[in-house]
Amino acid sequence: MARLLSSTGRKRRGLKNNTLYLAVSIIVFTVVVFILFRGDSSVPREAGAANVVNENPVTPEPSRTTPQLAVVETSTAPGPAARSAPAQTPAEAPTEPQRQDSVLPEVAEPAPVATEVTGPAAPAADAKVAAVVAEAMAMLNSHPRQVISARNKLNEALSMPMPPNQRLAVKEEMAKLSKEWLFGPAVFAGDALCDNYTVQPGDLLQVIGRRNKVPYEVLMQINNIPRPQSLQAGKAIKIVKGPFHANVCRSTFTMDLYLQDVYVRSFKVGLGRAGYETPTGLWRVQEGGKLIAPTWTDPDSGRVYKATDPDYPLGSRWIALDGIDGNAKGRTGFAIHGTKEPEQIGTAGSRGCIRMFNGDAILVYNLLFPLYSKVEVTD
């Protein structure tokens, strides 16, 4: 009996010990699990904080947030971006204007465009020339019939030093006036270059022209005379007192035409190519050298061209020149003539001759008089 009780007591103490061990094990297990789960839960919280840093510029990580802000400011209006950023990140507010200032000078780069548009500054107009031109134009505006006084004033201005653009403007005004005082039928008071003449019995238009050192063709043109034989005794016609002269500039490919020493107008010309440069110096219109579409022999190929040939190169007029001074002295074979290649006007493409548009060549043909008209070629 005593053994039975002793055995039963040991069993009860064993159960209590087992229960105690179980409880301790559960507590230990719970603590371990708690610790483990607590450590795991900290990781997602850190990861969440990192995501906020990447998406929101609140964090002080300028290396990642600064490029994003710069992109926003340059792609959109900089004002709103600068104002919204400080509301979210007060700590970075002072730095935003600095980044904005660094962007604004890059945006304000139209300065090179302005220099491209204006280019090199044009030379300032000469004040004395401007005053003379203003006086001439005021004279015309107040008294339209004072064409000759205005012409003489402008011609006086051309003899004064001035920048090229101002000289071109003066020439343009004088060319406009020439349509009235020279190429128009009227004779203006005080004009020493044009006059009225009453045709006498037996007069010939060619003789009247020769007397005044101008071709009769220009008299036909300004008086609307259809044929030389149409000249009528007792009728008044306008005469021009020549001769005409021309100045050719090789650097600008231009020909300036003068009646005596008064500028008339300018023409664009073509000149000699490399190896065949048009010689500088003074030339004279050759006597008997004014021809209409003459037969021409190419000195290079020996081919003879007639006016009826489809590739006839001389145009409708030929004005032969004799060199009388400078590099031109003693030179022959050069001429002013038209062309079948108008695209070469303004370029160096001839064998030395002075090429003109065909209409211009006809006009100059009607103005230059043999032996008296001079052509000066300069650089």
C-alpha positions as CSV (number, residue, x, y, z in Angstrom):
1,M,0.0,0.0,0.0
2,A,2.8,2.3,0.9
3,R,4.5,1.6,-2.3
4,L,1.3,2.3,-4.2
5,L,1.0,5.7,-2.6
6,S,4.6,6.5,-3.2
7,S,4.3,5.5,-6.8
8,T,1.1,7.6,-7.2
9,G,2.9,10.6,-5.6
10,R,5.8,10.4,-8.0
11,K,3.4,10.3,-10.9
12,R,1.6,13.4,-9.7
13,R,4.9,15.2,-9.2
14,G,5.9,14.1,-12.8
15,L,2.7,15.5,-14.2
16,K,3.3,18.8,-12.4
17,N,6.9,19.0,-13.7
18,N,5.7,18.2,-17.2
19,T,3.1,20.8,-17.0
20,L,5.6,23.3,-15.8
21,Y,8.0,22.4,-18.6
22,L,5.2,22.7,-21.1
23,A,4.3,26.1,-19.8
24,V,7.9,27.3,-19.9
25,S,8.3,25.9,-23.4
26,I,5.2,27.7,-24.6
27,I,6.4,31.0,-23.0
28,V,9.9,30.5,-24.6
29,F,8.4,29.7,-27.9
30,T,6.1,32.7,-27.7
31,V,9.0,35.0,-26.8
32,V,11.0,33.6,-29.7
33,V,8.2,34.0,-32.1
34,F,7.5,37.6,-30.9
35,I,11.1,38.5,-31.3
36,L,11.3,37.0,-34.8
37,F,8.1,38.7,-35.9
38,R,9.2,42.0,-34.4
39,G,12.4,41.9,-36.4
40,D,10.6,41.0,-39.7
41,S,8.1,43.8,-39.3
42,S,10.9,46.4,-39.1
43,V,12.1,45.6,-42.6
44,P,9.0,46.6,-44.5
45,R,8.8,49.8,-42.4
46,E,12.3,50.7,-43.6
47,A,11.4,49.8,-47.1
48,G,8.3,52.0,-46.9
49,A,10.4,54.9,-45.8
50,A,12.8,54.4,-48.7
51,N,9.9,54.5,-51.1
52,V,8.7,57.8,-49.7
53,V,12.2,59.2,-50.2
54,N,12.2,58.3,-53.8
55,E,8.7,59.6,-54.5
56,N,8.6,62.7,-52.3
57,P,11.4,65.4,-52.2
58,V,10.9,65.8,-48.4
59,T,14.0,63.8,-47.6
60,P,17.4,65.6,-47.7
61,E,18.8,63.4,-50.5
62,P,19.7,66.1,-53.1
63,S,21.5,63.7,-55.4
64,R,18.3,62.1,-56.5
65,T,15.7,64.9,-56.0
66,T,17.6,67.7,-57.7
67,P,17.6,66.3,-61.2
68,Q,13.9,65.6,-61.0
69,L,13.2,69.2,-59.9
70,A,15.4,70.6,-62.7
71,V,13.5,68.6,-65.3
72,V,10.2,69.8,-64.0
73,E,11.4,73.4,-64.0
74,T,12.7,73.4,-67.6
75,S,9.8,71.5,-69.1
76,T,7.1,73.6,-67.5
77,A,6.7,77.2,-66.4
78,P,9.3,77.7,-63.7
79,G,7.2,79.9,-61.5
80,P,4.6,77.3,-60.3
81,A,7.2,74.6,-59.7
82,A,9.3,77.0,-57.6
83,R,6.2,78.0,-55.6
84,S,4.9,74.4,-55.0
85,A,8.2,72.9,-53.9
86,P,8.7,75.0,-50.8
87,A,5.2,74.1,-49.5
88,Q,6.2,70.4,-49.3
89,T,9.9,70.8,-48.4
90,P,10.6,73.9,-46.3
91,A,14.1,72.8,-45.7
92,E,14.9,72.9,-49.4
93,A,13.0,76.1,-50.2
94,P,16.2,78.3,-50.1
95,T,17.9,76.1,-52.7
96,E,15.1,76.3,-55.3
97,P,15.7,79.9,-56.4
98,Q,19.4,79.0,-56.9
99,R,18.5,76.2,-59.3
100,Q,16.0,78.4,-61.0
101,D,18.6,81.1,-61.5
102,S,21.0,78.6,-63.0
103,V,18.3,77.6,-65.5
104,L,17.1,81.0,-66.6
105,P,20.3,82.2,-68.2
106,E,20.2,79.0,-70.4
107,V,16.7,79.7,-71.5
108,A,17.5,83.3,-72.3
109,E,19.8,82.4,-75.3
110,P,18.1,84.4,-78.1
111,A,21.1,86.8,-78.0
112,P,22.9,84.9,-80.8
113,V,19.7,85.1,-82.9
114,A,19.7,88.9,-82.5
115,T,23.3,89.1,-83.9
116,E,22.4,86.8,-86.8
117,V,19.5,88.9,-87.8
118,T,21.3,92.2,-87.6
119,G,24.7,90.9,-88.8
120,P,27.6,93.3,-89.0
121,A,26.6,96.9,-88.2
122,A,26.1,98.9,-91.4
123,P,28.4,101.9,-91.8
124,A,26.8,105.0,-90.5
125,A,25.5,107.4,-93.1
126,D,27.5,110.5,-93.8
127,A,25.7,113.4,-92.2
128,K,26.7,115.9,-94.9
129,V,25.5,113.6,-97.7
130,A,22.3,113.0,-95.8
131,A,21.7,116.7,-95.5
132,V,22.2,117.2,-99.2
133,V,19.8,114.3,-100.1
134,A,17.2,115.6,-97.6
135,E,17.4,119.1,-99.2
136,A,16.9,117.6,-102.7
137,M,14.0,115.4,-101.7
138,A,12.3,118.4,-99.9
139,M,12.8,120.4,-103.0
140,L,11.0,117.8,-105.0
141,N,8.2,117.4,-102.5
142,S,7.4,121.1,-102.4
143,H,8.0,121.8,-106.1
144,P,7.7,118.7,-108.2
145,R,8.8,120.5,-111.3
146,Q,12.2,121.2,-109.8
147,V,13.5,117.9,-111.1
148,I,16.8,119.4,-112.4
149,S,17.7,121.2,-109.2
150,A,17.1,117.9,-107.2
151,R,19.0,115.9,-109.8
152,N,22.0,118.3,-109.6
153,K,21.9,118.2,-105.8
154,L,21.9,114.4,-105.7
155,N,24.7,114.3,-108.3
156,E,26.7,116.6,-106.1
157,A,26.2,114.2,-103.2
158,L,27.7,111.4,-105.3
159,S,31.0,113.1,-105.4
160,M,31.2,113.1,-101.6
161,P,32.7,110.3,-99.5
162,M,30.0,108.0,-98.1
163,P,29.4,104.3,-97.2
164,P,28.4,102.0,-100.0
165,N,24.8,101.5,-98.8
166,Q,24.2,105.3,-98.7
167,R,25.8,105.7,-102.2
168,L,23.4,103.0,-103.5
169,A,20.4,104.8,-102.1
170,V,21.5,108.1,-103.8
171,K,21.9,106.3,-107.1
172,E,18.5,104.7,-106.8
173,E,16.9,108.1,-106.4
174,M,18.8,109.5,-109.4
175,A,17.8,106.6,-111.5
176,K,14.1,107.3,-110.7
177,L,14.6,111.0,-111.7
178,S,16.2,110.0,-115.0
179,K,12.9,108.5,-116.2
180,E,11.6,112.1,-116.1
181,W,14.3,114.4,-117.2
182,L,16.1,112.1,-119.7
183,F,13.9,109.3,-120.9
184,G,10.6,111.2,-120.7
185,P,9.4,113.6,-123.5
186,A,9.4,116.7,-121.3
187,V,12.3,119.3,-121.1
188,F,12.6,120.8,-117.6
189,A,13.6,124.4,-117.0
190,G,17.3,124.9,-116.2
191,D,18.4,121.6,-117.8
192,A,21.8,122.0,-119.4
193,L,21.7,118.4,-120.8
194,C,18.4,118.4,-122.6
195,D,16.7,121.0,-124.8
196,N,13.9,121.6,-127.3
197,Y,14.8,121.8,-131.0
198,T,12.6,122.8,-133.9
199,V,13.2,120.5,-136.9
200,Q,14.4,122.5,-140.0
201,P,13.7,121.5,-143.6
202,G,16.2,119.0,-144.8
203,D,17.2,117.9,-141.3
204,L,18.1,114.3,-140.8
205,L,17.8,112.6,-137.4
206,Q,21.2,111.0,-137.7
207,V,22.8,114.4,-138.3
208,I,20.9,116.0,-135.3
209,G,22.2,113.1,-133.2
210,R,25.8,113.4,-134.4
211,R,25.7,117.1,-133.8
212,N,24.9,116.4,-130.1
213,K,27.2,113.3,-129.8
214,V,24.4,110.9,-129.2
215,P,23.0,108.1,-131.4
216,Y,19.9,109.0,-133.3
217,E,18.2,105.9,-131.7
218,V,17.9,107.7,-128.4
219,L,16.2,110.6,-130.0
220,M,13.7,108.3,-131.7
221,Q,13.1,106.6,-128.3
222,I,12.4,109.7,-126.2
223,N,10.4,111.5,-128.9
224,N,8.4,108.4,-129.9
225,I,9.5,108.6,-133.6
226,P,8.8,105.2,-135.2
227,R,11.3,105.7,-138.1
228,P,14.1,108.2,-138.9
229,Q,12.2,109.1,-142.1
230,S,9.2,110.2,-140.0
231,L,11.0,113.4,-138.9
232,Q,8.8,116.4,-139.8
233,A,10.1,119.9,-140.4
234,G,8.7,122.6,-138.1
235,K,8.0,120.1,-135.3
236,A,9.8,120.5,-131.9
237,I,11.7,117.5,-130.6
238,K,13.6,116.9,-127.4
239,I,17.4,116.6,-127.9
240,V,20.0,115.2,-125.6
241,K,23.5,116.8,-125.3
242,G,26.0,114.0,-125.1
243,P,28.2,112.1,-124.9
244,F,27.3,109.3,-122.6
245,H,30.0,107.4,-120.7
246,A,30.1,104.2,-118.6
247,N,32.1,103.0,-115.6
248,V,32.4,99.3,-115.1
249,C,33.4,97.9,-111.6
250,R,34.9,94.4,-111.7
251,S,34.3,93.7,-108.0
252,T,30.6,94.5,-108.1
253,F,29.8,93.4,-111.7
254,T,28.1,96.7,-112.3
255,M,28.1,99.4,-115.0
256,D,27.2,103.0,-114.1
257,L,26.0,105.1,-116.9
258,Y,26.6,108.9,-117.1
259,L,25.4,111.6,-119.4
260,Q,28.5,113.8,-119.5
261,D,29.2,113.9,-115.7
262,V,25.7,113.3,-114.4
263,Y,24.8,109.8,-113.2
264,V,21.9,108.2,-115.0
265,R,21.5,104.6,-113.9
266,S,23.3,101.3,-113.3
267,F,23.3,97.9,-115.0
268,K,24.4,94.4,-113.9
269,V,27.1,92.9,-116.1
270,G,29.1,89.7,-116.7
271,L,32.9,89.9,-117.0
272,G,35.9,87.8,-118.0
273,R,36.6,84.5,-116.2
274,A,39.9,83.5,-114.7
275,G,42.7,83.7,-117.4
276,Y,40.5,85.9,-119.5
277,E,39.9,88.8,-117.1
278,T,38.4,92.0,-118.5
279,P,41.3,94.4,-118.6
280,T,41.1,97.5,-116.4
281,G,41.8,100.9,-117.9
282,L,40.1,103.3,-120.3
283,W,38.3,102.2,-123.4
284,R,36.6,104.1,-126.2
285,V,33.7,103.0,-128.4
286,Q,35.2,102.0,-131.7
287,E,34.3,103.9,-134.8
288,G,32.2,101.6,-136.9
289,G,32.1,99.1,-134.0
290,K,28.4,99.3,-133.2
291,L,26.7,96.4,-134.9
292,I,23.4,94.5,-134.7
293,A,23.9,90.8,-134.3
294,P,27.1,90.5,-136.3
295,T,28.6,87.3,-137.6
296,W,31.2,86.1,-135.0
297,T,34.1,83.7,-135.1
298,D,35.0,81.8,-131.9
299,P,38.7,82.4,-131.4
300,D,39.1,79.1,-129.5
301,S,37.3,76.7,-131.8
302,G,37.3,78.7,-135.0
303,R,33.6,78.1,-135.5
304,V,31.7,80.9,-137.2
305,Y,28.4,81.9,-135.6
306,K,25.6,83.7,-137.5
307,A,22.7,85.5,-135.9
308,T,20.3,82.9,-137.2
309,D,22.1,80.1,-135.3
310,P,20.1,78.8,-132.3
311,D,23.2,78.9,-130.1
312,Y,24.4,82.4,-131.3
313,P,26.1,83.7,-128.2
314,L,26.3,87.5,-128.7
315,G,22.7,88.6,-128.2
316,S,21.3,91.3,-130.4
317,R,23.9,94.1,-130.0
318,W,27.7,94.4,-130.2
319,I,29.6,97.5,-129.2
320,A,33.3,97.1,-130.0
321,L,35.9,98.8,-127.7
322,D,39.4,100.1,-128.3
323,G,41.8,100.3,-125.3
324,I,43.3,103.8,-124.9
325,D,44.8,103.9,-121.4
326,G,45.9,101.7,-118.5
327,N,46.0,97.9,-118.9
328,A,43.5,98.3,-121.7
329,K,45.9,100.4,-123.9
330,G,46.4,98.9,-127.3
331,R,43.9,96.0,-126.6
332,T,41.3,95.1,-129.2
333,G,38.7,92.4,-129.7
334,F,36.7,93.4,-126.6
335,A,33.2,94.5,-126.7
336,I,29.9,95.2,-124.8
337,H,27.3,92.8,-126.0
338,G,24.2,90.8,-125.1
339,T,24.1,87.1,-124.2
340,K,22.2,83.9,-124.6
341,E,23.2,83.0,-121.1
342,P,21.5,85.5,-118.8
343,E,22.3,83.4,-115.8
344,Q,25.9,84.4,-116.1
345,I,25.2,88.1,-115.7
346,G,26.8,89.1,-112.4
347,T,29.5,86.5,-112.7
348,A,32.9,86.1,-114.3
349,G,32.2,83.7,-117.2
350,S,33.1,85.5,-120.5
351,R,36.4,85.6,-122.5
352,G,36.9,89.2,-121.4
353,C,33.9,90.9,-123.0
354,I,31.3,92.8,-121.0
355,R,28.1,90.9,-121.1
356,M,24.7,92.4,-120.5
357,F,21.1,91.4,-120.5
358,N,19.8,91.8,-124.1
359,G,17.4,94.6,-123.2
360,D,20.1,96.5,-121.3
361,A,22.6,96.0,-124.2
362,I,20.0,97.5,-126.6
363,L,19.6,100.6,-124.3
364,V,23.3,101.1,-123.9
365,Y,23.8,100.7,-127.7
366,N,21.3,103.5,-128.2
367,L,23.3,105.8,-125.9
368,L,27.0,105.3,-126.5
369,F,28.5,107.3,-129.4
370,P,31.6,106.1,-131.4
371,L,34.9,107.9,-130.6
372,Y,33.3,110.1,-128.0
373,S,31.8,107.7,-125.5
374,K,34.4,106.3,-123.0
375,V,34.1,103.1,-120.9
376,E,36.4,102.9,-117.8
377,V,36.9,99.5,-116.2
378,T,38.1,99.5,-112.5
379,D,38.4,97.1,-109.7
